[in-house]
């Protein structure tokens, strides 16, 4: 008889992780401390890059949900 590993998720994927790691929390704090000293152009550049990344991630999640739904 061949032993197989039990299905970890029973057809239900795990809940997403929303908590930051200690390193991510530290880096976020560094950014918060430096933000008041940043130029307006730097803040605009960062905002646009983050918004672009947000759209790309959202599109990928939508595509995955459509594929597996």
mmCIF file of the N, C-alpha and C atoms, coordinates in Angstrom:
data_MODEL
# 
_entry.id   MODEL 
# 
loop_
_atom_site.group_PDB 
_atom_site.id 
_atom_site.type_symbol 
_atom_site.label_atom_id 
_atom_site.label_alt_id 
_atom_site.label_comp_id 
_atom_site.label_asym_id 
_atom_site.label_entity_id 
_atom_site.label_seq_id 
_atom_site.pdbx_PDB_ins_code 
_atom_site.Cartn_x 
_atom_site.Cartn_y 
_atom_site.Cartn_z 
_atom_site.occupancy 
_atom_site.B_iso_or_equiv 
_atom_site.pdbx_formal_charge 
_atom_site.auth_seq_id 
_atom_site.auth_comp_id 
_atom_site.auth_asym_id 
_atom_site.auth_atom_id 
_atom_site.pdbx_PDB_model_num 
ATOM 1   N N  . UNK A 1 1  ? 0.842   -1.177 0.000   1.00 0.00 ? 1  UNK A N  1 
ATOM 2   C CA . UNK A 1 1  ? 0.000   0.000  0.000   1.00 0.00 ? 1  UNK A CA 1 
ATOM 3   C C  . UNK A 1 1  ? 0.888   1.240  0.000   1.00 0.00 ? 1  UNK A C  1 
ATOM 4   N N  . UNK A 1 2  ? 0.603   2.189  -0.882  1.00 0.00 ? 2  UNK A N  1 
ATOM 5   C CA . UNK A 1 2  ? 1.388   3.420  -0.987  1.00 0.00 ? 2  UNK A CA 1 
ATOM 6   C C  . UNK A 1 2  ? 0.742   4.480  -0.115  1.00 0.00 ? 2  UNK A C  1 
ATOM 7   N N  . UNK A 1 3  ? 1.574   5.071  0.737   1.00 0.00 ? 3  UNK A N  1 
ATOM 8   C CA . UNK A 1 3  ? 1.076   6.132  1.620   1.00 0.00 ? 3  UNK A CA 1 
ATOM 9   C C  . UNK A 1 3  ? 1.188   7.465  0.863   1.00 0.00 ? 3  UNK A C  1 
ATOM 10  N N  . UNK A 1 4  ? 0.164   8.236  0.897   1.00 0.00 ? 4  UNK A N  1 
ATOM 11  C CA . UNK A 1 4  ? 0.189   9.567  0.284   1.00 0.00 ? 4  UNK A CA 1 
ATOM 12  C C  . UNK A 1 4  ? 0.006   10.600 1.376   1.00 0.00 ? 4  UNK A C  1 
ATOM 13  N N  . UNK A 1 5  ? 0.526   11.779 1.089   1.00 0.00 ? 5  UNK A N  1 
ATOM 14  C CA . UNK A 1 5  ? 0.375   12.865 2.056   1.00 0.00 ? 5  UNK A CA 1 
ATOM 15  C C  . UNK A 1 5  ? -1.063  13.351 2.059   1.00 0.00 ? 5  UNK A C  1 
ATOM 16  N N  . UNK A 1 6  ? -1.605  13.660 3.229   1.00 0.00 ? 6  UNK A N  1 
ATOM 17  C CA . UNK A 1 6  ? -2.974  14.187 3.269   1.00 0.00 ? 6  UNK A CA 1 
ATOM 18  C C  . UNK A 1 6  ? -3.029  15.574 2.633   1.00 0.00 ? 6  UNK A C  1 
ATOM 19  N N  . UNK A 1 7  ? -4.170  15.873 2.021   1.00 0.00 ? 7  UNK A N  1 
ATOM 20  C CA . UNK A 1 7  ? -4.358  17.185 1.416   1.00 0.00 ? 7  UNK A CA 1 
ATOM 21  C C  . UNK A 1 7  ? -4.386  18.226 2.539   1.00 0.00 ? 7  UNK A C  1 
ATOM 22  N N  . UNK A 1 8  ? -3.427  19.156 2.491   1.00 0.00 ? 8  UNK A N  1 
ATOM 23  C CA . UNK A 1 8  ? -3.304  20.140 3.562   1.00 0.00 ? 8  UNK A CA 1 
ATOM 24  C C  . UNK A 1 8  ? -4.505  21.079 3.632   1.00 0.00 ? 8  UNK A C  1 
ATOM 25  N N  . UNK A 1 9  ? -5.083  21.403 2.495   1.00 0.00 ? 9  UNK A N  1 
ATOM 26  C CA . UNK A 1 9  ? -6.092  22.453 2.472   1.00 0.00 ? 9  UNK A CA 1 
ATOM 27  C C  . UNK A 1 9  ? -7.498  21.931 2.233   1.00 0.00 ? 9  UNK A C  1 
ATOM 28  N N  . UNK A 1 10 ? -7.656  20.673 1.963   1.00 0.00 ? 10 UNK A N  1 
ATOM 29  C CA . UNK A 1 10 ? -8.977  20.068 1.732   1.00 0.00 ? 10 UNK A CA 1 
ATOM 30  C C  . UNK A 1 10 ? -9.775  20.843 0.691   1.00 0.00 ? 10 UNK A C  1 
ATOM 31  N N  . UNK A 1 11 ? -9.106  21.311 -0.362  1.00 0.00 ? 11 UNK A N  1 
ATOM 32  C CA . UNK A 1 11 ? -9.778  22.041 -1.429  1.00 0.00 ? 11 UNK A CA 1 
ATOM 33  C C  . UNK A 1 11 ? -9.965  23.511 -1.152  1.00 0.00 ? 11 UNK A C  1 
ATOM 34  N N  . UNK A 1 12 ? -9.641  23.964 0.034   1.00 0.00 ? 12 UNK A N  1 
ATOM 35  C CA . UNK A 1 12 ? -9.780  25.370 0.383   1.00 0.00 ? 12 UNK A CA 1 
ATOM 36  C C  . UNK A 1 12 ? -8.382  25.955 0.573   1.00 0.00 ? 12 UNK A C  1 
ATOM 37  N N  . UNK A 1 13 ? -8.037  27.000 -0.189  1.00 0.00 ? 13 UNK A N  1 
ATOM 38  C CA . UNK A 1 13 ? -6.698  27.578 -0.028  1.00 0.00 ? 13 UNK A CA 1 
ATOM 39  C C  . UNK A 1 13 ? -6.548  28.258 1.329   1.00 0.00 ? 13 UNK A C  1 
ATOM 40  N N  . UNK A 1 14 ? -5.319  28.415 1.793   1.00 0.00 ? 14 UNK A N  1 
ATOM 41  C CA . UNK A 1 14 ? -5.113  29.083 3.089   1.00 0.00 ? 14 UNK A CA 1 
ATOM 42  C C  . UNK A 1 14 ? -5.488  30.553 3.013   1.00 0.00 ? 14 UNK A C  1 
ATOM 43  N N  . UNK A 1 15 ? -5.819  31.119 4.137   1.00 0.00 ? 15 UNK A N  1 
ATOM 44  C CA . UNK A 1 15 ? -6.131  32.541 4.205   1.00 0.00 ? 15 UNK A CA 1 
ATOM 45  C C  . UNK A 1 15 ? -4.865  33.349 3.917   1.00 0.00 ? 15 UNK A C  1 
ATOM 46  N N  . UNK A 1 16 ? -5.007  34.496 3.265   1.00 0.00 ? 16 UNK A N  1 
ATOM 47  C CA . UNK A 1 16 ? -3.823  35.310 2.970   1.00 0.00 ? 16 UNK A CA 1 
ATOM 48  C C  . UNK A 1 16 ? -3.206  35.870 4.247   1.00 0.00 ? 16 UNK A C  1 
ATOM 49  N N  . UNK A 1 17 ? -1.909  36.037 4.206   1.00 0.00 ? 17 UNK A N  1 
ATOM 50  C CA . UNK A 1 17 ? -1.190  36.624 5.327   1.00 0.00 ? 17 UNK A CA 1 
ATOM 51  C C  . UNK A 1 17 ? -1.197  38.135 5.175   1.00 0.00 ? 17 UNK A C  1 
ATOM 52  N N  . UNK A 1 18 ? -1.633  38.842 6.197   1.00 0.00 ? 18 UNK A N  1 
ATOM 53  C CA . UNK A 1 18 ? -1.685  40.299 6.135   1.00 0.00 ? 18 UNK A CA 1 
ATOM 54  C C  . UNK A 1 18 ? -0.722  40.953 7.130   1.00 0.00 ? 18 UNK A C  1 
ATOM 55  N N  . UNK A 1 19 ? -0.099  40.158 7.967   1.00 0.00 ? 19 UNK A N  1 
ATOM 56  C CA . UNK A 1 19 ? 0.826   40.718 8.949   1.00 0.00 ? 19 UNK A CA 1 
ATOM 57  C C  . UNK A 1 19 ? 2.220   40.838 8.340   1.00 0.00 ? 19 UNK A C  1 
ATOM 58  N N  . UNK A 1 20 ? 2.947   41.851 8.772   1.00 0.00 ? 20 UNK A N  1 
ATOM 59  C CA . UNK A 1 20 ? 4.303   42.079 8.285   1.00 0.00 ? 20 UNK A CA 1 
ATOM 60  C C  . UNK A 1 20 ? 5.304   41.274 9.106   1.00 0.00 ? 20 UNK A C  1 
ATOM 61  N N  . UNK A 1 21 ? 6.414   40.931 8.457   1.00 0.00 ? 21 UNK A N  1 
ATOM 62  C CA . UNK A 1 21 ? 7.500   40.316 9.204   1.00 0.00 ? 21 UNK A CA 1 
ATOM 63  C C  . UNK A 1 21 ? 8.199   41.400 10.014  1.00 0.00 ? 21 UNK A C  1 
ATOM 64  N N  . UNK A 1 22 ? 9.045   41.010 10.912  1.00 0.00 ? 22 UNK A N  1 
ATOM 65  C CA . UNK A 1 22 ? 9.790   41.978 11.721  1.00 0.00 ? 22 UNK A CA 1 
ATOM 66  C C  . UNK A 1 22 ? 10.652  42.871 10.834  1.00 0.00 ? 22 UNK A C  1 
ATOM 67  N N  . UNK A 1 23 ? 11.293  42.263 9.834   1.00 0.00 ? 23 UNK A N  1 
ATOM 68  C CA . UNK A 1 23 ? 12.145  43.037 8.917   1.00 0.00 ? 23 UNK A CA 1 
ATOM 69  C C  . UNK A 1 23 ? 11.314  44.022 8.096   1.00 0.00 ? 23 UNK A C  1 
ATOM 70  N N  . UNK A 1 24 ? 10.146  43.596 7.607   1.00 0.00 ? 24 UNK A N  1 
ATOM 71  C CA . UNK A 1 24 ? 9.281   44.493 6.847   1.00 0.00 ? 24 UNK A CA 1 
ATOM 72  C C  . UNK A 1 24 ? 8.773   45.637 7.716   1.00 0.00 ? 24 UNK A C  1 
ATOM 73  N N  . UNK A 1 25 ? 8.432   45.344 8.954   1.00 0.00 ? 25 UNK A N  1 
ATOM 74  C CA . UNK A 1 25 ? 7.982   46.374 9.881   1.00 0.00 ? 25 UNK A CA 1 
ATOM 75  C C  . UNK A 1 25 ? 9.082   47.394 10.137  1.00 0.00 ? 25 UNK A C  1 
ATOM 76  N N  . UNK A 1 26 ? 10.320  46.915 10.270  1.00 0.00 ? 26 UNK A N  1 
ATOM 77  C CA . UNK A 1 26 ? 11.459  47.809 10.488  1.00 0.00 ? 26 UNK A CA 1 
ATOM 78  C C  . UNK A 1 26 ? 11.692  48.702 9.273   1.00 0.00 ? 26 UNK A C  1 
ATOM 79  N N  . UNK A 1 27 ? 11.657  48.126 8.067   1.00 0.00 ? 27 UNK A N  1 
ATOM 80  C CA . UNK A 1 27 ? 11.869  48.909 6.854   1.00 0.00 ? 27 UNK A CA 1 
ATOM 81  C C  . UNK A 1 27 ? 10.757  49.939 6.655   1.00 0.00 ? 27 UNK A C  1 
ATOM 82  N N  . UNK A 1 28 ? 9.518   49.564 6.984   1.00 0.00 ? 28 UNK A N  1 
ATOM 83  C CA . UNK A 1 28 ? 8.412   50.494 6.891   1.00 0.00 ? 28 UNK A CA 1 
ATOM 84  C C  . UNK A 1 28 ? 8.616   51.668 7.843   1.00 0.00 ? 28 UNK A C  1 
ATOM 85  N N  . UNK A 1 29 ? 9.082   51.368 9.045   1.00 0.00 ? 29 UNK A N  1 
ATOM 86  C CA . UNK A 1 29 ? 9.350   52.438 10.019  1.00 0.00 ? 29 UNK A CA 1 
ATOM 87  C C  . UNK A 1 29 ? 10.440  53.378 9.515   1.00 0.00 ? 29 UNK A C  1 
ATOM 88  N N  . UNK A 1 30 ? 11.477  52.822 8.860   1.00 0.00 ? 30 UNK A N  1 
ATOM 89  C CA . UNK A 1 30 ? 12.534  53.662 8.289   1.00 0.00 ? 30 UNK A CA 1 
ATOM 90  C C  . UNK A 1 30 ? 11.964  54.601 7.223   1.00 0.00 ? 30 UNK A C  1 
ATOM 91  N N  . UNK A 1 31 ? 11.075  54.064 6.378   1.00 0.00 ? 31 UNK A N  1 
ATOM 92  C CA . UNK A 1 31 ? 10.452  54.901 5.351   1.00 0.00 ? 31 UNK A CA 1 
ATOM 93  C C  . UNK A 1 31 ? 9.598   56.000 5.977   1.00 0.00 ? 31 UNK A C  1 
ATOM 94  N N  . UNK A 1 32 ? 8.848   55.649 7.012   1.00 0.00 ? 32 UNK A N  1 
ATOM 95  C CA . UNK A 1 32 ? 8.010   56.638 7.692   1.00 0.00 ? 32 UNK A CA 1 
ATOM 96  C C  . UNK A 1 32 ? 8.861   57.761 8.277   1.00 0.00 ? 32 UNK A C  1 
ATOM 97  N N  . UNK A 1 33 ? 10.021  57.408 8.814   1.00 0.00 ? 33 UNK A N  1 
ATOM 98  C CA . UNK A 1 33 ? 10.899  58.416 9.407   1.00 0.00 ? 33 UNK A CA 1 
ATOM 99  C C  . UNK A 1 33 ? 11.527  59.322 8.350   1.00 0.00 ? 33 UNK A C  1 
ATOM 100 N N  . UNK A 1 34 ? 11.780  58.789 7.153   1.00 0.00 ? 34 UNK A N  1 
ATOM 101 C CA . UNK A 1 34 ? 12.438  59.561 6.095   1.00 0.00 ? 34 UNK A CA 1 
ATOM 102 C C  . UNK A 1 34 ? 11.459  60.350 5.238   1.00 0.00 ? 34 UNK A C  1 
ATOM 103 N N  . UNK A 1 35 ? 10.198  59.962 5.233   1.00 0.00 ? 35 UNK A N  1 
ATOM 104 C CA . UNK A 1 35 ? 9.205   60.579 4.364   1.00 0.00 ? 35 UNK A CA 1 
ATOM 105 C C  . UNK A 1 35 ? 9.070   62.100 4.537   1.00 0.00 ? 35 UNK A C  1 
ATOM 106 N N  . UNK A 1 36 ? 9.080   62.632 5.753   1.00 0.00 ? 36 UNK A N  1 
ATOM 107 C CA . UNK A 1 36 ? 8.958   64.096 5.884   1.00 0.00 ? 36 UNK A CA 1 
ATOM 108 C C  . UNK A 1 36 ? 10.108  64.866 5.235   1.00 0.00 ? 36 UNK A C  1 
ATOM 109 N N  . UNK A 1 37 ? 11.234  64.204 5.001   1.00 0.00 ? 37 UNK A N  1 
ATOM 110 C CA . UNK A 1 37 ? 12.400  64.869 4.420   1.00 0.00 ? 37 UNK A CA 1 
ATOM 111 C C  . UNK A 1 37 ? 12.511  64.653 2.910   1.00 0.00 ? 37 UNK A C  1 
ATOM 112 N N  . UNK A 1 38 ? 11.608  63.897 2.321   1.00 0.00 ? 38 UNK A N  1 
ATOM 113 C CA . UNK A 1 38 ? 11.657  63.586 0.896   1.00 0.00 ? 38 UNK A CA 1 
ATOM 114 C C  . UNK A 1 38 ? 11.115  64.757 0.078   1.00 0.00 ? 38 UNK A C  1 
ATOM 115 N N  . UNK A 1 39 ? 11.627  64.870 -1.144  1.00 0.00 ? 39 UNK A N  1 
ATOM 116 C CA . UNK A 1 39 ? 11.127  65.922 -2.023  1.00 0.00 ? 39 UNK A CA 1 
ATOM 117 C C  . UNK A 1 39 ? 9.783   65.499 -2.627  1.00 0.00 ? 39 UNK A C  1 
ATOM 118 N N  . UNK A 1 40 ? 9.044   66.484 -3.086  1.00 0.00 ? 40 UNK A N  1 
ATOM 119 C CA . UNK A 1 40 ? 7.737   66.201 -3.692  1.00 0.00 ? 40 UNK A CA 1 
ATOM 120 C C  . UNK A 1 40 ? 7.894   65.299 -4.908  1.00 0.00 ? 40 UNK A C  1 
ATOM 121 N N  . UNK A 1 41 ? 8.924   65.526 -5.722  1.00 0.00 ? 41 UNK A N  1 
ATOM 122 C CA . UNK A 1 41 ? 9.143   64.699 -6.913  1.00 0.00 ? 41 UNK A CA 1 
ATOM 123 C C  . UNK A 1 41 ? 9.407   63.244 -6.543  1.00 0.00 ? 41 UNK A C  1 
ATOM 124 N N  . UNK A 1 42 ? 10.170  63.008 -5.465  1.00 0.00 ? 42 UNK A N  1 
ATOM 125 C CA . UNK A 1 42 ? 10.434  61.640 -5.021  1.00 0.00 ? 42 UNK A CA 1 
ATOM 126 C C  . UNK A 1 42 ? 9.147   60.949 -4.566  1.00 0.00 ? 42 UNK A C  1 
ATOM 127 N N  . UNK A 1 43 ? 8.323   61.675 -3.840  1.00 0.00 ? 43 UNK A N  1 
ATOM 128 C CA . UNK A 1 43 ? 7.070   61.108 -3.347  1.00 0.00 ? 43 UNK A CA 1 
ATOM 129 C C  . UNK A 1 43 ? 6.142   60.775 -4.514  1.00 0.00 ? 43 UNK A C  1 
ATOM 130 N N  . UNK A 1 44 ? 6.077   61.653 -5.516  1.00 0.00 ? 44 UNK A N  1 
ATOM 131 C CA . UNK A 1 44 ? 5.249   61.392 -6.700  1.00 0.00 ? 44 UNK A CA 1 
ATOM 132 C C  . UNK A 1 44 ? 5.748   60.159 -7.434  1.00 0.00 ? 44 UNK A C  1 
ATOM 133 N N  . UNK A 1 45 ? 7.067   60.028 -7.599  1.00 0.00 ? 45 UNK A N  1 
ATOM 134 C CA . UNK A 1 45 ? 7.649   58.871 -8.281  1.00 0.00 ? 45 UNK A CA 1 
ATOM 135 C C  . UNK A 1 45 ? 7.305   57.577 -7.547  1.00 0.00 ? 45 UNK A C  1 
ATOM 136 N N  . UNK A 1 46 ? 7.449   57.587 -6.235  1.00 0.00 ? 46 UNK A N  1 
ATOM 137 C CA . UNK A 1 46 ? 7.150   56.397 -5.437  1.00 0.00 ? 46 UNK A CA 1 
ATOM 138 C C  . UNK A 1 46 ? 5.662   56.067 -5.509  1.00 0.00 ? 46 UNK A C  1 
ATOM 139 N N  . UNK A 1 47 ? 4.814   57.080 -5.403  1.00 0.00 ? 47 UNK A N  1 
ATOM 140 C CA . UNK A 1 47 ? 3.374   56.848 -5.469  1.00 0.00 ? 47 UNK A CA 1 
ATOM 141 C C  . UNK A 1 47 ? 2.969   56.212 -6.791  1.00 0.00 ? 47 UNK A C  1 
ATOM 142 N N  . UNK A 1 48 ? 3.486   56.751 -7.900  1.00 0.00 ? 48 UNK A N  1 
ATOM 143 C CA . UNK A 1 48 ? 3.124   56.206 -9.207  1.00 0.00 ? 48 UNK A CA 1 
ATOM 144 C C  . UNK A 1 48 ? 3.633   54.778 -9.384  1.00 0.00 ? 48 UNK A C  1 
ATOM 145 N N  . UNK A 1 49 ? 4.841   54.497 -8.894  1.00 0.00 ? 49 UNK A N  1 
ATOM 146 C CA . UNK A 1 49 ? 5.380   53.134 -8.984  1.00 0.00 ? 49 UNK A CA 1 
ATOM 147 C C  . UNK A 1 49 ? 4.553   52.158 -8.149  1.00 0.00 ? 49 UNK A C  1 
ATOM 148 N N  . UNK A 1 50 ? 4.157   52.568 -6.949  1.00 0.00 ? 50 UNK A N  1 
ATOM 149 C CA . UNK A 1 50 ? 3.329   51.710 -6.103  1.00 0.00 ? 50 UNK A CA 1 
ATOM 150 C C  . UNK A 1 50 ? 1.944   51.492 -6.696  1.00 0.00 ? 50 UNK A C  1 
ATOM 151 N N  . UNK A 1 51 ? 1.376   52.526 -7.292  1.00 0.00 ? 51 UNK A N  1 
ATOM 152 C CA . UNK A 1 51 ? 0.062   52.378 -7.906  1.00 0.00 ? 51 UNK A CA 1 
ATOM 153 C C  . UNK A 1 51 ? 0.142   51.434 -9.105  1.00 0.00 ? 51 UNK A C  1 
ATOM 154 N N  . UNK A 1 52 ? 1.196   51.539 -9.895  1.00 0.00 ? 52 UNK A N  1 
ATOM 155 C CA . UNK A 1 52 ? 1.398   50.631 -11.025 1.00 0.00 ? 52 UNK A CA 1 
ATOM 156 C C  . UNK A 1 52 ? 1.504   49.189 -10.526 1.00 0.00 ? 52 UNK A C  1 
ATOM 157 N N  . UNK A 1 53 ? 2.301   48.989 -9.489  1.00 0.00 ? 53 UNK A N  1 
ATOM 158 C CA . UNK A 1 53 ? 2.464   47.651 -8.927  1.00 0.00 ? 53 UNK A CA 1 
ATOM 159 C C  . UNK A 1 53 ? 1.131   47.128 -8.375  1.00 0.00 ? 53 UNK A C  1 
ATOM 160 N N  . UNK A 1 54 ? 0.353   47.989 -7.765  1.00 0.00 ? 54 UNK A N  1 
ATOM 161 C CA . UNK A 1 54 ? -0.957  47.600 -7.245  1.00 0.00 ? 54 UNK A CA 1 
ATOM 162 C C  . UNK A 1 54 ? -1.865  47.124 -8.373  1.00 0.00 ? 54 UNK A C  1 
ATOM 163 N N  . UNK A 1 55 ? -1.879  47.830 -9.500  1.00 0.00 ? 55 UNK A N  1 
ATOM 164 C CA . UNK A 1 55 ? -2.695  47.417 -10.644 1.00 0.00 ? 55 UNK A CA 1 
ATOM 165 C C  . UNK A 1 55 ? -2.233  46.073 -11.196 1.00 0.00 ? 55 UNK A C  1 
ATOM 166 N N  . UNK A 1 56 ? -0.924  45.886 -11.327 1.00 0.00 ? 56 UNK A N  1 
ATOM 167 C CA . UNK A 1 56 ? -0.393  44.630 -11.852 1.00 0.00 ? 56 UNK A CA 1 
ATOM 168 C C  . UNK A 1 56 ? -0.762  43.468 -10.934 1.00 0.00 ? 56 UNK A C  1 
ATOM 169 N N  . UNK A 1 57 ? -0.576  43.636 -9.629  1.00 0.00 ? 57 UNK A N  1 
ATOM 170 C CA . UNK A 1 57 ? -0.934  42.574 -8.681  1.00 0.00 ? 57 UNK A CA 1 
ATOM 171 C C  . UNK A 1 57 ? -2.431  42.290 -8.703  1.00 0.00 ? 57 UNK A C  1 
ATOM 172 N N  . UNK A 1 58 ? -3.243  43.335 -8.776  1.00 0.00 ? 58 UNK A N  1 
ATOM 173 C CA . UNK A 1 58 ? -4.686  43.158 -8.852  1.00 0.00 ? 58 UNK A CA 1 
ATOM 174 C C  . UNK A 1 58 ? -5.096  42.395 -10.101 1.00 0.00 ? 58 UNK A C  1 
ATOM 175 N N  . UNK A 1 59 ? -4.473  42.710 -11.237 1.00 0.00 ? 59 UNK A N  1 
ATOM 176 C CA . UNK A 1 59 ? -4.772  41.996 -12.479 1.00 0.00 ? 59 UNK A CA 1 
ATOM 177 C C  . UNK A 1 59 ? -4.388  40.530 -12.378 1.00 0.00 ? 59 UNK A C  1 
ATOM 178 N N  . UNK A 1 60 ? -3.243  40.249 -11.744 1.00 0.00 ? 60 UNK A N  1 
ATOM 179 C CA . UNK A 1 60 ? -2.805  38.863 -11.585 1.00 0.00 ? 60 UNK A CA 1 
ATOM 180 C C  . UNK A 1 60 ? -3.727  38.078 -10.664 1.00 0.00 ? 60 UNK A C  1 
ATOM 181 N N  . UNK A 1 61 ? -4.180  38.699 -9.589  1.00 0.00 ? 61 UNK A N  1 
ATOM 182 C CA . UNK A 1 61 ? -5.106  38.028 -8.672  1.00 0.00 ? 61 UNK A CA 1 
ATOM 183 C C  . UNK A 1 61 ? -6.427  37.750 -9.377  1.00 0.00 ? 61 UNK A C  1 
ATOM 184 N N  . UNK A 1 62 ? -6.922  38.726 -10.145 1.00 0.00 ? 62 UNK A N  1 
ATOM 185 C CA . UNK A 1 62 ? -8.168  38.536 -10.889 1.00 0.00 ? 62 UNK A CA 1 
ATOM 186 C C  . UNK A 1 62 ? -8.020  37.382 -11.876 1.00 0.00 ? 62 UNK A C  1 
ATOM 187 N N  . UNK A 1 63 ? -6.909  37.324 -12.572 1.00 0.00 ? 63 UNK A N  1 
ATOM 188 C CA . UNK A 1 63 ? -6.673  36.249 -13.541 1.00 0.00 ? 63 UNK A CA 1 
ATOM 189 C C  . UNK A 1 63 ? -6.617  34.890 -12.840 1.00 0.00 ? 63 UNK A C  1 
ATOM 190 N N  . UNK A 1 64 ? -5.936  34.812 -11.707 1.00 0.00 ? 64 UNK A N  1 
ATOM 191 C CA . UNK A 1 64 ? -5.876  33.554 -10.959 1.00 0.00 ? 64 UNK A CA 1 
ATOM 192 C C  . UNK A 1 64 ? -7.253  33.114 -10.476 1.00 0.00 ? 64 UNK A C  1 
ATOM 193 N N  . UNK A 1 65 ? -8.030  34.073 -9.974  1.00 0.00 ? 65 UNK A N  1 
ATOM 194 C CA . UNK A 1 65 ? -9.379  33.736 -9.491  1.00 0.00 ? 65 UNK A CA 1 
ATOM 195 C C  . UNK A 1 65 ? -10.276 33.240 -10.636 1.00 0.00 ? 65 UNK A C  1 
ATOM 196 N N  . UNK A 1 66 ? -10.152 33.867 -11.796 1.00 0.00 ? 66 UNK A N  1 
ATOM 197 C CA . UNK A 1 66 ? -10.950 33.420 -12.935 1.00 0.00 ? 66 UNK A CA 1 
ATOM 198 C C  . UNK A 1 66 ? -10.519 32.031 -13.388 1.00 0.00 ? 66 UNK A C  1 
ATOM 199 N N  . UNK A 1 67 ? -9.232  31.750 -13.311 1.00 0.00 ? 67 UNK A N  1 
ATOM 200 C CA . UNK A 1 67 ? -8.720  30.455 -13.765 1.00 0.00 ? 67 UNK A CA 1 
ATOM 201 C C  . UNK A 1 67 ? -9.146  29.325 -12.845 1.00 0.00 ? 67 UNK A C  1 
ATOM 202 N N  . UNK A 1 68 ? -9.160  29.570 -11.539 1.00 0.00 ? 68 UNK A N  1 
ATOM 203 C CA . UNK A 1 68 ? -9.451  28.519 -10.576 1.00 0.00 ? 68 UNK A CA 1 
ATOM 204 C C  . UNK A 1 68 ? -10.890 28.509 -10.085 1.00 0.00 ? 68 UNK A C  1 
ATOM 205 N N  . UNK A 1 69 ? -11.691 29.444 -10.538 1.00 0.00 ? 69 UNK A N  1 
ATOM 206 C CA . UNK A 1 69 ? -13.095 29.500 -10.081 1.00 0.00 ? 69 UNK A CA 1 
ATOM 207 C C  . UNK A 1 69 ? -13.978 28.606 -10.913 1.00 0.00 ? 69 UNK A C  1 
# 
